């Protein structure tokens, strides 16, 4: 914690919240001149920070605390019957870790995903610059996990491999493969991979109780939420 005490942070001006339209959001960023050190990143993840592109950030809103950091403790997770069916349904997929890079194959899948699943969000319309700035950062701890069926790309899980766990940065997938539940499968696979690597948890980002798009995160049990500066298990 001594190292963290020397770090500088900057807060943005209030801006419209992406998740709760009636709220104004403020974001706390680690000084962008600070090198992206994996150990500092891991310590900040324990305090609810996330990575977006080259930035580590955390919500810092004055009047709202709806964004709650969430993580799945890998060695305690027990899949439900529905989750076991999702795992079985996708057992024919091959998963390969690669270094982040821009390819037309990745970008085409990303465009289809954003246009069909998130046309109402602030990432629409997709662009090459947005995709590269947000996801294609060749950091030593970052991976693109490719999910393929007989060579055909079905999903990409952008994941940071930290000393304390896997941080699920973003997943995009084939929107036509609804039956596979690829987004849920990517999380289940990352939980299994975290356990295989002997890591503590999968960090899922923020859970917002009144945001419908966030509801899926509490389907993974046990799940821990960062409340009052400590991780507590959601009962």
C-alpha positions, -999 to 999 in steps of 0.1 A, spaced: 0 0 0 30 23 4 34 23 -34 -3 32 -39 0 61 -15 25 78 -39 2 75 -70 -17 105 -84 -53 103 -94 -75 127 -114 -113 131 -114 -133 141 -144 -160 167 -145 -196 154 -140 -210 139 -172 -242 119 -181 -241 84 -167 -240 56 -193 -261 33 -171 -285 55 -152 -296 83 -175 -310 104 -146 -276 105 -129 -244 125 -134 -212 105 -132 -177 114 -122 -148 91 -129 -115 88 -110 -85 79 -132 -50 69 -123 -24 95 -136 -20 84 -173 17 91 -170 20 63 -145 34 31 -163 9 3 -165 24 -19 -138 7 -52 -133 12 -53 -95 -2 -18 -91 -31 -28 -114 -37 -59 -92 -37 -38 -60 -61 -13 -75 -84 -40 -87 -88 -50 -51 -101 -15 -46 -126 -16 -74 -106 -2 -103 -110 -14 -139 -90 -10 -171 -103 7 -203 -76 10 -230 -46 26 -213 -65 39 -183 -73 25 -149 -104 40 -135 -132 38 -109 -165 56 -105 -163 85 -81 -198 100 -81 -208 124 -54 -244 116 -50 -246 80 -62 -229 47 -53 -249 24 -76 -218 10 -94 -206 -18 -72 -174 -38 -81 -181 -75 -85 -159 -106 -86 -164 -144 -86 -141 -163 -62 -128 -190 -85 -122 -218 -60 -157 -214 -44 -178 -212 -76 -203 -239 -82 -222 -238 -115 -260 -240 -115 -278 -266 -136 -283 -240 -163 -247 -230 -163 -237 -267 -165 -258 -269 -197 -241 -239 -211 -207 -254 -204 -218 -287 -221 -233 -269 -251 -200 -252 -258 -176 -281 -251 -170 -283 -289 -153 -249 -289 -115 -244 -290 -101 -216 -268 -67 -201 -276 -49 -172 -259 -32 -147 -283 -17 -112 -279 -41 -83 -286 -40 -72 -322 -62 -55 -347 -74 -79 -374 -103 -76 -398 -117 -108 -385 -119 -95 -349 -133 -61 -360 -160 -77 -382 -172 -97 -353 -171 -67 -330 -191 -46 -354 -218 -73 -357 -220 -76 -319 -222 -39 -312 -248 -33 -340 -271 -61 -330 -267 -61 -292 -257 -26 -282 -271 -2 -308 -287 17 -279 -254 22 -260 -226 47 -260 -203 23 -280 -226 26 -311 -217 32 -339 -185 11 -338 -154 23 -355 -119 10 -360 -104 38 -338 -128 30 -310 -121 -7 -312 -84 -2 -312 -84 24 -284 -107 4 -261 -94 -31 -266 -63 -35 -287 -36 -26 -262 -5 -48 -264 1 -49 -227 22 -78 -213 -7 -91 -191 -35 -87 -217 -49 -115 -237 -74 -121 -265 -90 -155 -258 -103 -168 -291 -133 -191 -290 -135 -210 -323 -156 -238 -338 -137 -257 -365 -117 -225 -371 -147 -202 -373 -144 -173 -347 -173 -173 -324 -162 -150 -296 -133 -131 -282 -128 -125 -244 -105 -96 -237 -89 -105 -204 -61 -92 -182 -41 -119 -164 -32 -104 -130 -14 -119 -100 -47 -120 -80 -71 -131 -108 -84 -126 -143 -100 -93 -151 -128 -97 -177 -123 -65 -197 -148 -71 -224 -163 -100 -245 -178 -97 -280 -193 -127 -298 -214 -139 -327 -249 -124 -320 -265 -151 -342 -254 -179 -318 -281 -172 -292 -284 -208 -281 -248 -210 -270 -251 -181 -246 -215 -172 -255 -213 -142 -231 -222 -164 -202 -200 -192 -214 -170 -168 -216 -174 -159 -180 -178 -196 -169 -147 -205 -189 -127 -176 -173 -137 -188 -138 -125 -223 -147 -93 -209 -161 -87 -188 -131 -91 -218 -108 -67 -238 -131 -41 -211 -128 -45 -210 -90 -58 -174 -92 -82 -159 -67 -111 -146 -87 -126 -133 -119 -132 -95 -117 -164 -87 -136 -164 -49 -134 -195 -31 -119 -229 -44 -109 -257 -19 -108 -289 -31 -91 -313 -10 -112 -296 -17 -145 -312 -46 -164 -281 -52 -185 -261 -59 -153 -285 -85 -138 -266 -115 -153 -237 -109 -130 -255 -120 -99 -264 -153 -115 -229 -165 -107 -227 -177 -70 -210 -171 -48 -203 -136 -60 -185 -109 -40 -193 -72 -40 -170 -44 -29 -190 -25 -3 -177 0 23 -141 -7 12 -143 -45 17 -153 -75 -3 -185 -92 10 -203 -122 -3 -238 -116 -17 -262 -139 0 
